[in-house]
Amino acid sequence: MKGRQADSARRRQRVIAALNKAITDGTEISVSGIARAAAVDRTFLYRHRDLLEKIHALEAAPPTISQGTGPAVTRASLQADLLAAHERAVRLNARTQQLEKRLSDALGEQVWRESGLGTPTDVDTLNEKITHLEQQVVDLRLQLEERDEDLSAARATNRELMAQLNQATARR
């Protein structure tokens, strides 16, 4: 019985030493990692609740060692970094989709022009010519309306003169 107790005490000491070494080194603390480092089975840790609770407490606690290169890494800082990385990934994904759409539009336009089915490259010249021709049509319509008015006036004058001439002939 004393042999078993002594073996259990040695294992406990190895687990405590592995925990202290993990804390000192700043390595990740987990049940499996401590069991491996202490060369004990995980069931040993589950049978000794005090050791298991200590491992879980250290697992959840922020690291106490700062390596002098900056602030200590905490669970909250890691979660904030993860959230920031996620938001950046979402922004980059949206930007990638936007750039893919622009590239698709540009390539589609290029293929359309090169196929000969698209609008000619001198569209501006053609648009100017259309505008000029439309203005000519408006000017010609105005001239035609003026000539129609002149013709109507000439016809009315001609009728009056013919009526006067007919009256003068009928009096004789």
BAFIDO-683844 format. One record per residue (C-alpha): x, y, z; residue number from 0. Coordinates in pm, 1 decimal, always signed. Layout:
<pt><X>X</X><Y>Y</Y><Z>Z</Z><pos>NUM</pos></pt>
...
! end
This chain:
<pt><X>+0.0</X><Y>+0.0</Y><Z>+0.0</Z><pos>0</pos></pt>
<pt><X>+284.4</X><Y>+238.8</Y><Z>+85.0</Z><pos>1</pos></pt>
<pt><X>+440.2</X><Y>+158.5</Y><Z>-253.0</Z><pos>2</pos></pt>
<pt><X>+122.1</X><Y>+270.7</Y><Z>-428.3</Z><pos>3</pos></pt>
<pt><X>+104.1</X><Y>+587.7</Y><Z>-226.8</Z><pos>4</pos></pt>
<pt><X>+468.1</X><Y>+661.0</Y><Z>-298.7</Z><pos>5</pos></pt>
<pt><X>+410.9</X><Y>+602.7</Y><Z>-671.9</Z><pos>6</pos></pt>
<pt><X>+105.9</X><Y>+830.1</Y><Z>-664.8</Z><pos>7</pos></pt>
<pt><X>+305.4</X><Y>+1096.9</Y><Z>-481.0</Z><pos>8</pos></pt>
<pt><X>+586.7</X><Y>+1074.7</Y><Z>-739.4</Z><pos>9</pos></pt>
<pt><X>+334.1</X><Y>+1113.0</Y><Z>-1022.7</Z><pos>10</pos></pt>
<pt><X>+176.3</X><Y>+1411.1</Y><Z>-845.9</Z><pos>11</pos></pt>
<pt><X>+519.2</X><Y>+1569.8</Y><Z>-815.4</Z><pos>12</pos></pt>
<pt><X>+584.6</X><Y>+1511.2</Y><Z>-1187.7</Z><pos>13</pos></pt>
<pt><X>+248.1</X><Y>+1670.5</Y><Z>-1275.9</Z><pos>14</pos></pt>
<pt><X>+320.4</X><Y>+1973.3</Y><Z>-1053.9</Z><pos>15</pos></pt>
<pt><X>+670.8</X><Y>+2002.1</Y><Z>-1203.1</Z><pos>16</pos></pt>
<pt><X>+525.8</X><Y>+1981.8</Y><Z>-1556.6</Z><pos>17</pos></pt>
<pt><X>+271.1</X><Y>+2252.6</Y><Z>-1467.9</Z><pos>18</pos></pt>
<pt><X>+541.4</X><Y>+2479.2</Y><Z>-1324.5</Z><pos>19</pos></pt>
<pt><X>+761.8</X><Y>+2423.8</Y><Z>-1628.9</Z><pos>20</pos></pt>
<pt><X>+470.6</X><Y>+2504.1</Y><Z>-1865.9</Z><pos>21</pos></pt>
<pt><X>+397.3</X><Y>+2822.7</Y><Z>-1669.2</Z><pos>22</pos></pt>
<pt><X>+763.7</X><Y>+2924.0</Y><Z>-1671.3</Z><pos>23</pos></pt>
<pt><X>+810.6</X><Y>+2846.1</Y><Z>-2041.0</Z><pos>24</pos></pt>
<pt><X>+482.0</X><Y>+3008.0</Y><Z>-2135.9</Z><pos>25</pos></pt>
<pt><X>+373.1</X><Y>+2699.1</Y><Z>-2330.5</Z><pos>26</pos></pt>
<pt><X>+9.6</X><Y>+2608.8</Y><Z>-2378.9</Z><pos>27</pos></pt>
<pt><X>-144.8</X><Y>+2427.0</Y><Z>-2088.2</Z><pos>28</pos></pt>
<pt><X>-384.4</X><Y>+2140.2</Y><Z>-2154.3</Z><pos>29</pos></pt>
<pt><X>-473.7</X><Y>+1813.8</Y><Z>-1982.5</Z><pos>30</pos></pt>
<pt><X>-316.3</X><Y>+1607.1</Y><Z>-2258.4</Z><pos>31</pos></pt>
<pt><X>-3.8</X><Y>+1823.2</Y><Z>-2274.4</Z><pos>32</pos></pt>
<pt><X>+58.0</X><Y>+1810.0</Y><Z>-1898.1</Z><pos>33</pos></pt>
<pt><X>-12.1</X><Y>+1435.5</Y><Z>-1884.2</Z><pos>34</pos></pt>
<pt><X>+238.0</X><Y>+1381.8</Y><Z>-2165.9</Z><pos>35</pos></pt>
<pt><X>+501.4</X><Y>+1607.1</Y><Z>-2005.3</Z><pos>36</pos></pt>
<pt><X>+460.8</X><Y>+1436.7</Y><Z>-1665.3</Z><pos>37</pos></pt>
<pt><X>+457.3</X><Y>+1089.7</Y><Z>-1822.5</Z><pos>38</pos></pt>
<pt><X>+126.8</X><Y>+1001.2</Y><Z>-1658.5</Z><pos>39</pos></pt>
<pt><X>-201.1</X><Y>+878.8</Y><Z>-1799.6</Z><pos>40</pos></pt>
<pt><X>-482.7</X><Y>+1132.7</Y><Z>-1830.9</Z><pos>41</pos></pt>
<pt><X>-697.4</X><Y>+912.0</Y><Z>-1611.0</Z><pos>42</pos></pt>
<pt><X>-453.8</X><Y>+987.8</Y><Z>-1327.2</Z><pos>43</pos></pt>
<pt><X>-540.1</X><Y>+1354.1</Y><Z>-1363.3</Z><pos>44</pos></pt>
<pt><X>-912.9</X><Y>+1281.6</Y><Z>-1374.0</Z><pos>45</pos></pt>
<pt><X>-884.1</X><Y>+1074.8</Y><Z>-1053.6</Z><pos>46</pos></pt>
<pt><X>-707.1</X><Y>+1364.8</Y><Z>-877.9</Z><pos>47</pos></pt>
<pt><X>-958.7</X><Y>+1645.2</Y><Z>-903.9</Z><pos>48</pos></pt>
<pt><X>-734.6</X><Y>+1902.3</Y><Z>-737.6</Z><pos>49</pos></pt>
<pt><X>-470.8</X><Y>+1861.7</Y><Z>-1012.4</Z><pos>50</pos></pt>
<pt><X>-735.7</X><Y>+1865.6</Y><Z>-1283.9</Z><pos>51</pos></pt>
<pt><X>-893.0</X><Y>+2185.0</Y><Z>-1146.2</Z><pos>52</pos></pt>
<pt><X>-551.0</X><Y>+2349.2</Y><Z>-1127.3</Z><pos>53</pos></pt>
<pt><X>-484.8</X><Y>+2258.7</Y><Z>-1493.1</Z><pos>54</pos></pt>
<pt><X>-824.3</X><Y>+2394.7</Y><Z>-1601.3</Z><pos>55</pos></pt>
<pt><X>-771.3</X><Y>+2714.7</Y><Z>-1402.7</Z><pos>56</pos></pt>
<pt><X>-430.8</X><Y>+2771.3</Y><Z>-1559.1</Z><pos>57</pos></pt>
<pt><X>-571.4</X><Y>+2684.3</Y><Z>-1901.7</Z><pos>58</pos></pt>
<pt><X>-834.4</X><Y>+2958.2</Y><Z>-1872.7</Z><pos>59</pos></pt>
<pt><X>-609.0</X><Y>+3216.9</Y><Z>-1706.7</Z><pos>60</pos></pt>
<pt><X>-404.0</X><Y>+3455.2</Y><Z>-1917.2</Z><pos>61</pos></pt>
<pt><X>-32.3</X><Y>+3385.6</Y><Z>-1932.0</Z><pos>62</pos></pt>
<pt><X>+159.5</X><Y>+3556.5</Y><Z>-1653.4</Z><pos>63</pos></pt>
<pt><X>+493.5</X><Y>+3577.7</Y><Z>-1834.5</Z><pos>64</pos></pt>
<pt><X>+558.3</X><Y>+3857.8</Y><Z>-2075.2</Z><pos>65</pos></pt>
<pt><X>+864.2</X><Y>+3798.1</Y><Z>-2283.4</Z><pos>66</pos></pt>
<pt><X>+953.4</X><Y>+4164.6</Y><Z>-2286.9</Z><pos>67</pos></pt>
<pt><X>+857.3</X><Y>+4205.1</Y><Z>-2651.9</Z><pos>68</pos></pt>
<pt><X>+517.4</X><Y>+4355.5</Y><Z>-2585.8</Z><pos>69</pos></pt>
<pt><X>+203.5</X><Y>+4318.0</Y><Z>-2382.7</Z><pos>70</pos></pt>
<pt><X>+104.5</X><Y>+3975.4</Y><Z>-2253.6</Z><pos>71</pos></pt>
<pt><X>-126.8</X><Y>+3774.4</Y><Z>-2471.2</Z><pos>72</pos></pt>
<pt><X>-467.3</X><Y>+3721.0</Y><Z>-2313.0</Z><pos>73</pos></pt>
<pt><X>-771.5</X><Y>+3529.8</Y><Z>-2419.4</Z><pos>74</pos></pt>
<pt><X>-952.0</X><Y>+3860.2</Y><Z>-2476.9</Z><pos>75</pos></pt>
<pt><X>-666.8</X><Y>+3994.0</Y><Z>-2691.8</Z><pos>76</pos></pt>
<pt><X>-662.0</X><Y>+3674.1</Y><Z>-2896.2</Z><pos>77</pos></pt>
<pt><X>-1038.6</X><Y>+3697.3</Y><Z>-2944.0</Z><pos>78</pos></pt>
<pt><X>-1003.6</X><Y>+4061.4</Y><Z>-3049.9</Z><pos>79</pos></pt>
<pt><X>-728.7</X><Y>+3962.2</Y><Z>-3294.9</Z><pos>80</pos></pt>
<pt><X>-949.0</X><Y>+3682.9</Y><Z>-3429.1</Z><pos>81</pos></pt>
<pt><X>-1243.8</X><Y>+3920.7</Y><Z>-3470.5</Z><pos>82</pos></pt>
<pt><X>-1022.7</X><Y>+4176.5</Y><Z>-3646.5</Z><pos>83</pos></pt>
<pt><X>-883.1</X><Y>+3905.7</Y><Z>-3874.9</Z><pos>84</pos></pt>
<pt><X>-1235.8</X><Y>+3787.1</Y><Z>-3951.7</Z><pos>85</pos></pt>
<pt><X>-1350.4</X><Y>+4141.5</Y><Z>-4036.2</Z><pos>86</pos></pt>
<pt><X>-1043.3</X><Y>+4190.4</Y><Z>-4255.1</Z><pos>87</pos></pt>
<pt><X>-1118.6</X><Y>+3862.7</Y><Z>-4432.0</Z><pos>88</pos></pt>
<pt><X>-1476.7</X><Y>+3979.2</Y><Z>-4495.1</Z><pos>89</pos></pt>
<pt><X>-1349.9</X><Y>+4313.7</Y><Z>-4632.4</Z><pos>90</pos></pt>
<pt><X>-1092.9</X><Y>+4140.2</Y><Z>-4851.3</Z><pos>91</pos></pt>
<pt><X>-1356.3</X><Y>+3898.8</Y><Z>-4978.1</Z><pos>92</pos></pt>
<pt><X>-1588.1</X><Y>+4188.2</Y><Z>-5069.0</Z><pos>93</pos></pt>
<pt><X>-1300.4</X><Y>+4370.9</Y><Z>-5240.7</Z><pos>94</pos></pt>
<pt><X>-1206.9</X><Y>+4054.0</Y><Z>-5429.7</Z><pos>95</pos></pt>
<pt><X>-1564.5</X><Y>+4014.8</Y><Z>-5551.6</Z><pos>96</pos></pt>
<pt><X>-1572.0</X><Y>+4380.8</Y><Z>-5657.2</Z><pos>97</pos></pt>
<pt><X>-1245.2</X><Y>+4343.5</Y><Z>-5849.0</Z><pos>98</pos></pt>
<pt><X>-1363.6</X><Y>+4019.3</Y><Z>-6010.8</Z><pos>99</pos></pt>
<pt><X>-1679.4</X><Y>+4195.6</Y><Z>-6130.1</Z><pos>100</pos></pt>
<pt><X>-1478.7</X><Y>+4489.5</Y><Z>-6270.5</Z><pos>101</pos></pt>
<pt><X>-1241.0</X><Y>+4248.8</Y><Z>-6445.5</Z><pos>102</pos></pt>
<pt><X>-1532.9</X><Y>+4052.0</Y><Z>-6584.2</Z><pos>103</pos></pt>
<pt><X>-1697.0</X><Y>+4371.5</Y><Z>-6713.3</Z><pos>104</pos></pt>
<pt><X>-1371.7</X><Y>+4493.5</Y><Z>-6868.3</Z><pos>105</pos></pt>
<pt><X>-1298.5</X><Y>+4159.8</Y><Z>-7034.6</Z><pos>106</pos></pt>
<pt><X>-1657.5</X><Y>+4135.3</Y><Z>-7157.8</Z><pos>107</pos></pt>
<pt><X>-1639.4</X><Y>+4484.5</Y><Z>-7307.5</Z><pos>108</pos></pt>
<pt><X>-1306.0</X><Y>+4405.7</Y><Z>-7473.1</Z><pos>109</pos></pt>
<pt><X>-1437.3</X><Y>+4082.8</Y><Z>-7624.1</Z><pos>110</pos></pt>
<pt><X>-1752.9</X><Y>+4263.7</Y><Z>-7738.7</Z><pos>111</pos></pt>
<pt><X>-1548.1</X><Y>+4529.9</Y><Z>-7919.0</Z><pos>112</pos></pt>
<pt><X>-1301.8</X><Y>+4282.0</Y><Z>-8069.1</Z><pos>113</pos></pt>
<pt><X>-1581.7</X><Y>+4058.3</Y><Z>-8196.5</Z><pos>114</pos></pt>
<pt><X>-1713.7</X><Y>+4338.6</Y><Z>-8417.3</Z><pos>115</pos></pt>
<pt><X>-2057.2</X><Y>+4313.4</Y><Z>-8262.2</Z><pos>116</pos></pt>
<pt><X>-2000.7</X><Y>+4605.3</Y><Z>-8030.1</Z><pos>117</pos></pt>
<pt><X>-2027.4</X><Y>+4973.7</Y><Z>-8099.8</Z><pos>118</pos></pt>
<pt><X>-1760.3</X><Y>+5121.1</Y><Z>-8325.4</Z><pos>119</pos></pt>
<pt><X>-1469.1</X><Y>+5295.8</Y><Z>-8163.7</Z><pos>120</pos></pt>
<pt><X>-1565.4</X><Y>+5630.9</Y><Z>-8321.3</Z><pos>121</pos></pt>
<pt><X>-1894.0</X><Y>+5658.3</Y><Z>-8133.7</Z><pos>122</pos></pt>
<pt><X>-1826.7</X><Y>+6022.0</Y><Z>-8039.6</Z><pos>123</pos></pt>
<pt><X>-1788.0</X><Y>+6120.1</Y><Z>-8405.7</Z><pos>124</pos></pt>
<pt><X>-2109.9</X><Y>+5941.3</Y><Z>-8494.5</Z><pos>125</pos></pt>
<pt><X>-2294.2</X><Y>+6104.8</Y><Z>-8204.8</Z><pos>126</pos></pt>
<pt><X>-2175.4</X><Y>+6449.1</Y><Z>-8321.3</Z><pos>127</pos></pt>
<pt><X>-2292.2</X><Y>+6372.2</Y><Z>-8674.9</Z><pos>128</pos></pt>
<pt><X>-2633.0</X><Y>+6261.0</Y><Z>-8544.9</Z><pos>129</pos></pt>
<pt><X>-2667.3</X><Y>+6583.8</Y><Z>-8346.0</Z><pos>130</pos></pt>
<pt><X>-2570.6</X><Y>+6790.4</Y><Z>-8653.8</Z><pos>131</pos></pt>
<pt><X>-2819.8</X><Y>+6604.4</Y><Z>-8875.4</Z><pos>132</pos></pt>
<pt><X>-3097.3</X><Y>+6642.8</Y><Z>-8618.1</Z><pos>133</pos></pt>
<pt><X>-3031.2</X><Y>+7019.2</Y><Z>-8611.8</Z><pos>134</pos></pt>
<pt><X>-3046.8</X><Y>+7028.8</Y><Z>-8993.1</Z><pos>135</pos></pt>
<pt><X>-3382.3</X><Y>+6849.5</Y><Z>-8982.5</Z><pos>136</pos></pt>
<pt><X>-3517.2</X><Y>+7111.6</Y><Z>-8738.9</Z><pos>137</pos></pt>
<pt><X>-3387.0</X><Y>+7398.0</Y><Z>-8959.8</Z><pos>138</pos></pt>
<pt><X>-3538.4</X><Y>+7244.2</Y><Z>-9274.0</Z><pos>139</pos></pt>
<pt><X>-3875.0</X><Y>+7198.6</Y><Z>-9101.6</Z><pos>140</pos></pt>
<pt><X>-3872.7</X><Y>+7565.7</Y><Z>-8999.7</Z><pos>141</pos></pt>
<pt><X>-3791.9</X><Y>+7669.6</Y><Z>-9358.9</Z><pos>142</pos></pt>
<pt><X>-4068.7</X><Y>+7445.2</Y><Z>-9489.9</Z><pos>143</pos></pt>
<pt><X>-4319.1</X><Y>+7597.2</Y><Z>-9245.3</Z><pos>144</pos></pt>
<pt><X>-4216.6</X><Y>+7950.9</Y><Z>-9355.6</Z><pos>145</pos></pt>
<pt><X>-4259.1</X><Y>+7855.9</Y><Z>-9722.2</Z><pos>146</pos></pt>
<pt><X>-4597.1</X><Y>+7696.5</Y><Z>-9648.4</Z><pos>147</pos></pt>
<pt><X>-4705.1</X><Y>+8023.8</Y><Z>-9480.8</Z><pos>148</pos></pt>
<pt><X>-4573.4</X><Y>+8226.4</Y><Z>-9776.0</Z><pos>149</pos></pt>
<pt><X>-4754.2</X><Y>+7996.4</Y><Z>-10020.5</Z><pos>150</pos></pt>
<pt><X>-5078.0</X><Y>+8023.5</Y><Z>-9823.1</Z><pos>151</pos></pt>
<pt><X>-5048.7</X><Y>+8402.6</Y><Z>-9820.2</Z><pos>152</pos></pt>
<pt><X>-4974.3</X><Y>+8408.2</Y><Z>-10193.5</Z><pos>153</pos></pt>
<pt><X>-5276.2</X><Y>+8186.7</Y><Z>-10265.0</Z><pos>154</pos></pt>
<pt><X>-5500.0</X><Y>+8408.7</Y><Z>-10051.6</Z><pos>155</pos></pt>
<pt><X>-5373.8</X><Y>+8718.1</Y><Z>-10237.0</Z><pos>156</pos></pt>
<pt><X>-5423.0</X><Y>+8543.8</Y><Z>-10569.9</Z><pos>157</pos></pt>
<pt><X>-5781.2</X><Y>+8455.9</Y><Z>-10478.0</Z><pos>158</pos></pt>
<pt><X>-5855.0</X><Y>+8814.1</Y><Z>-10380.9</Z><pos>159</pos></pt>
<pt><X>-5706.2</X><Y>+8942.5</Y><Z>-10704.9</Z><pos>160</pos></pt>
<pt><X>-5899.1</X><Y>+8687.0</Y><Z>-10909.8</Z><pos>161</pos></pt>
<pt><X>-6218.8</X><Y>+8785.4</Y><Z>-10728.0</Z><pos>162</pos></pt>
<pt><X>-6155.8</X><Y>+9155.0</Y><Z>-10802.0</Z><pos>163</pos></pt>
<pt><X>-6074.4</X><Y>+9074.4</Y><Z>-11163.6</Z><pos>164</pos></pt>
<pt><X>-6392.5</X><Y>+8869.6</Y><Z>-11200.6</Z><pos>165</pos></pt>
<pt><X>-6601.9</X><Y>+9150.6</Y><Z>-11055.0</Z><pos>166</pos></pt>
<pt><X>-6447.3</X><Y>+9404.6</Y><Z>-11287.7</Z><pos>167</pos></pt>
<pt><X>-6510.8</X><Y>+9181.2</Y><Z>-11588.5</Z><pos>168</pos></pt>
<pt><X>-6869.5</X><Y>+9116.5</Y><Z>-11485.6</Z><pos>169</pos></pt>
<pt><X>-6943.9</X><Y>+9493.8</Y><Z>-11465.7</Z><pos>170</pos></pt>
<pt><X>-6846.0</X><Y>+9557.6</Y><Z>-11817.6</Z><pos>171</pos></pt>
! end
